[in-house]
Amino acid sequence: MKHEAINFNDKLATFDKHWSPRIIAEMNDYQFKLVKALGDFVWHDHPDTDEVFIVLEGSLDIEFRDGKVTLETGEMYVVPKGVEHRPVTKDECKIMLVEPKGVVNTGDAGGELTAENGVWA
């Protein structure tokens, strides 16, 4: 077994595409994913799981049909399962997501921002 720390900046440097999560680690049935975000994502929900957003760098709004939460560097938010939401950022934002294996980034909404699942950084 190899014992190495996972460096977020090194992993983020391996890709440029926005809204395309990259797996950096797994724990039980959960994955830790890094995402570079820019602009508006699609309205979607995840009916079977909560979704954790941790802002590593930048600022992120998570919009809801009845409001929004703004996250700055070093802050996190848990979107409860089944709650429709849309991440939005004016400038590039670097985020860690924590969610179960197999979660599709756009939920059932689909569309051109749906990322390939299971891609590692």
Secondary structure, 3 states (H helix, E strand, C coil): CCCCCCCHHHHHCCCCCECCCEEEEEECCEEEEEEEEEEECCCECCCCCCEEEEEEECEEEEEECCEEEEEECCCEEEECCCCCEEEEEEEEEEEEEEEECCCCCCCCCCCCCCCCCCCEC
